[in-house]
Amino acid sequence: MASDPRDQISQIADSERQISHLKKRLEQEQMRQRRYDELLKFERLLSELSSRFINLPLTDMQTEVEKGLKAIAHFLDVDQIAIVEFSKDRSQLVTKYSYSRENIQSPVPVLPSEDFTYWTDQLIKGNLVIWPTIEDIPELAVAERQYVLNDGIKAHLAIPLTLGNVIIGAVACHSFSKPRKWSDALIARFRLLGEMIENTLSRKMAEKKLQTAITEITVLKEQLEAENIYLREEINLQHQHEEILGKSRSIKKVLSQIEQVAGTDATVLVSGETGTGKELIARAIHNLSSRKKRTMVILNCAALPSSLVESELFGREKGAYTGAMTRQIGRFESAADSTIFLDEINALPPEVQAKLLRVLQYGTFERLGSTDTLKVNVRVIAATNKDLNKAVANGDFREDLFYRLNVFPIEVPPLRERSGDIPLLVWAFVREFSESMGKTIDTIPKKGMQALEAYHWPGNVRELKNFIERAMIVTNGSTLQLPPPESTDAFSGNVKTLDDLQRQHIYKVLDKTGWRVSGPHGAARILGINPKTLESRMKKLGIQKGNPPS
C-alpha cells in the first residue's frame, strides 16, 4: 500500500530541520574552533614576545617592544596601539611605546593629566575606558572628546596597566577607519597583552635597579680604590709641618679668613707668591670644614702636560685616546663630598677652563670619551701665584671662571712682609730637621737670625725651609751655623724661570718645523699638546717668528 504523501512531506520537513540544526551546530563548533585557534595563536604570539623580552638588553627595549606591538596590532586588526605611563607626580601621561599603521600619525608624546581628568580618573580607579563610537564619550570628557576629534579617532579602548598593585598607565588602542564594537573576546586578549606587558616591565625595572645598584657599587669601589691610592701617595707628599705659624697682623688676618669661610661650601681663591704656603691654607680650610672626614684631593695644574689635565680632573673612559687602556676616574670623582685643591689654577688650558666653569656652576661633567653626565658635590679651593686680573685682561684666563673662583679671596702675604714671623718658622724647621737628622740645636746666633729677618726671601717660606735644612746638614755641634742667605743660589738671577725655559723650548721646536703648528709634522704633535693649546701658550709667552728669546 502506498504511503501517505502527507507523511512523506512531514518526514522531509523533519529531515530538513535536522539538517539545519546540524548545520547550525557545525557552524557554532567551527566558530568556537576558530575562536579557540585565534586565542591559541594570540597566546602563542604573547608567549613568543614574552620569551623574546626576557633576555632583551635595556638598550634594545624600545625597538623590540614596538616590533611586538606591530605584530599584535596586525593580529587584532587595530590601527594603533600605545603603552602610556604616568609620570612620578602623575601630572603627565607619557607615551613609552607605540605602533601606528601607515599614514596614521603617532600618538602625542606627553599628555597633561590635568587636561584629561575623566580618562585619568577612570584609569586610576582601574576601570576600562571603552568608546565604540564618538557618541559613546561621556559629556564630562570634554578634553578627551576634542582630542579624539582632532586626531580622527573613531573608536577607543584603554585597559589599566598595573605594576605591584599600583596603576602605572594603560594599554590603549584606536580605530581610525571606522567605529568599532570592542568584543569581550578582544578585550580579554588585550587584558592578556596588559598582563604580559606588566610582567615584562616588572622584570626590566628590577633589572634596571640591579644594574643601577651594580654601577653605584662599581663607582664607589673605584672611588675608594682611587682614594686609597691617593692616600698612599699623600703619605709621601704630605707636609710634615702642618701648622700655620706666625704672630704678625697679616698672618692673623689670613687665619681669621680661614675661620670665616671654613664652615661654608663657598669656593675659595688663595693667591700669593710661590712658597708662601697656599696649600697649608687650603688644608686648614678643609680640616675645619664639615668635609674633613674625607681626604682633600690635590692637583697641581702646572705639573701635568695640558693634554693630560682634563683626564686627571674629570677621568676618562677606556679607549678615550691612544694609550688609554683602562677606565680612570678623575680627581673630581675622588673628591666627592670632600674638597679639591687646584694649585696653579692659572696654568689650566682654555678648553679645560670651560669645563671647570661648568662644574662650578652646575656640579656636572663628563669623563673624557663618554657622553654620560656625572654630578658631584665637591668644594673647590684654587690657588695661583699669578695676577689673574692681569691674565683675564690679556685673554689668558676666562673672566667668568675668575669670578666663579673668586667668591672668597684669600691673599697670603709674602715672607718679607711678615719678617717678624721668621724666628718662629726657623725654630719650627730646626725642631723638624733635628728629629730626622738626629741632631740637637740649642742656639741660633743673634746676628744670623737678624740676617734672616733682613733678607727678602723671593722663594718665601719654602726657600727658608730649604735654607734651614742646608744649614742643619753643615752644622756640627749645638749651635746652628748660618751662612749669609745671599749666598744661596736657589733663586739667584742666573736661574731661568719656568716661562723662560718653556719659551726657549717652544721657539726651538717651532723653528725646527718651519713654524708649522698643527699637522703630523707640526710643533704641537712633537710637543704632545693640542694645537689650540700651543697657540694659546705662544700668545701667553709672546713667542713670535724672527724674535728668538734671550
Secondary structure as GFF3:
##gff-version 3
##sequence-region A 1 550
A	DSSP	alpha_helix	5	54	.	.	.	ID=ss1
A	DSSP	three_ten_helix	58	60	.	.	.	ID=ss2
A	DSSP	alpha_helix	61	76	.	.	.	ID=ss3
A	DSSP	beta_strand	80	86	.	.	.	ID=ss4
A	DSSP	beta_strand	92	100	.	.	.	ID=ss5
A	DSSP	beta_strand	110	112	.	.	.	ID=ss6
A	DSSP	three_ten_helix	113	115	.	.	.	ID=ss7
A	DSSP	alpha_helix	117	124	.	.	.	ID=ss8
A	DSSP	beta_strand	129	131	.	.	.	ID=ss9
A	DSSP	three_ten_helix	134	136	.	.	.	ID=ss10
A	DSSP	alpha_helix	142	151	.	.	.	ID=ss11
A	DSSP	beta_strand	155	163	.	.	.	ID=ss12
A	DSSP	beta_strand	166	175	.	.	.	ID=ss13
A	DSSP	alpha_helix	184	237	.	.	.	ID=ss14
A	DSSP	alpha_helix	249	262	.	.	.	ID=ss15
A	DSSP	beta_strand	268	271	.	.	.	ID=ss16
A	DSSP	alpha_helix	278	287	.	.	.	ID=ss17
A	DSSP	beta_strand	297	300	.	.	.	ID=ss18
A	DSSP	alpha_helix	306	314	.	.	.	ID=ss19
A	DSSP	alpha_helix	331	334	.	.	.	ID=ss20
A	DSSP	beta_strand	339	343	.	.	.	ID=ss21
A	DSSP	three_ten_helix	345	347	.	.	.	ID=ss22
A	DSSP	alpha_helix	350	362	.	.	.	ID=ss23
A	DSSP	beta_strand	364	366	.	.	.	ID=ss24
A	DSSP	beta_strand	373	375	.	.	.	ID=ss25
A	DSSP	beta_strand	379	384	.	.	.	ID=ss26
A	DSSP	alpha_helix	388	393	.	.	.	ID=ss27
A	DSSP	alpha_helix	399	405	.	.	.	ID=ss28
A	DSSP	beta_strand	408	411	.	.	.	ID=ss29
A	DSSP	three_ten_helix	415	421	.	.	.	ID=ss30
A	DSSP	alpha_helix	422	437	.	.	.	ID=ss31
A	DSSP	alpha_helix	446	454	.	.	.	ID=ss32
A	DSSP	alpha_helix	460	474	.	.	.	ID=ss33
A	DSSP	three_ten_helix	485	487	.	.	.	ID=ss34
A	DSSP	alpha_helix	498	512	.	.	.	ID=ss35
A	DSSP	alpha_helix	523	527	.	.	.	ID=ss36
A	DSSP	alpha_helix	531	541	.	.	.	ID=ss37
###
